[in-house]
Amino acid sequence: MFADFLSLMFTAALMTLGLAVCSLVIGLLFSVIFALLEANRFVGKPMAIL
């Protein structure tokens, strides 16, 4: 009984961690894409990406 509960908690923690990592990666991807779009909009300013 306790082992089942433990494995359930472990699975839930793993799924939560996976979800957090996925959302982090997606957020970084969108951030990079928008930074590149902003940099392309201001081609005359090389420091626009920073």
C-alpha positions in Angstrom: 0.0 0.0 0.0 2.7 2.4 1.0 4.8 1.4 -2.1 1.9 2.2 -4.4 1.5 5.6 -2.8 5.2 6.3 -3.1 5.3 5.3 -6.8 2.2 7.5 -7.4 3.9 10.5 -5.8 7.1 9.8 -7.7 5.2 9.6 -11.0 3.3 12.9 -10.2 6.6 14.6 -9.3 8.2 13.4 -12.5 5.3 14.6 -14.6 5.3 18.0 -12.9 9.1 18.3 -13.5 8.6 17.3 -17.1 5.9 19.9 -17.6 8.0 22.6 -15.9 10.9 21.8 -18.2 8.7 21.8 -21.3 7.2 25.1 -20.4 10.6 26.6 -19.7 12.0 25.4 -23.1 8.9 26.7 -24.9 9.2 30.1 -23.1 12.9 30.3 -24.0 12.1 29.4 -27.7 9.4 32.1 -27.9 11.8 34.6 -26.2 14.5 33.9 -28.7 12.1 34.1 -31.7 10.7 37.5 -30.5 14.2 38.8 -29.8 15.2 37.9 -33.4 12.1 39.5 -34.8 12.8 42.7 -32.9 16.4 42.7 -34.1 15.2 42.3 -37.7 12.8 45.2 -37.2 15.6 47.5 -36.2 18.4 46.5 -38.6 20.1 49.8 -38.3 20.7 49.2 -34.6 23.0 46.2 -34.0 22.5 46.4 -30.2 18.7 45.8 -30.6 19.0 42.1 -29.7 20.5 42.9 -26.2 
